[in-house]
Amino acid sequence: MRKDMKRKNDRLVALLGAVLCACACLVGCERKEVASPASAVTNAPAKKVVSRADDAAYQAQVTNRIAAQRRTNVARERILARMEQVRERARKALPEGATDEQVTAELENNPRKYPGWRELGMALEKNAEENSRNNAAAQAMVRRRIQREVAEQSSAKQ
């Protein structure tokens, strides 16, 4: 008898839940009317970009800056890999247990034995300068955009 009552209660709860869902779907949020494209063009004010995330031009600038930083970082990794190869060659030429300072001194004192070491060092410095310029330009771009937004917000309040 109890099982029969439990089944009836379960069915009743399921039926009640289905009815509530149906009511919610029927009564739910009203849809906004879709205006015809012709009236939308004539009545639409000029679109004002409020958020940096919505500004396609700003996003393109950010993407370009990220790509430039990525290029300099990839170049830096290549330079460092080549420097490590030359450093390992110098380490093998020195007695076992040589310190990093001794390896660097060997590389600096024997440019003919380790060609390209100084050029790699200069390339690394040039890459660091380029990366620094890219970072400064990116920071300046963001700073200008934030200042422009602050100016727009303060003028809108007045």
Secondary structure, 3 states (H helix, E strand, C coil): CHHHHHHHHHHHHHHHHHHHHHHHHHHCCCCCCCCCHHHHHHHCCCCCCCCHHHCHHHHHHHHHHHHHHHHHHHHHHHHHHHHHHHHHHHHHHCCCCCCHHHHHHHHHHCCCCCCCHHHHHHHHHHHHHHHHHHHHHHHHHHHHHHHHHHHHHHHHHC
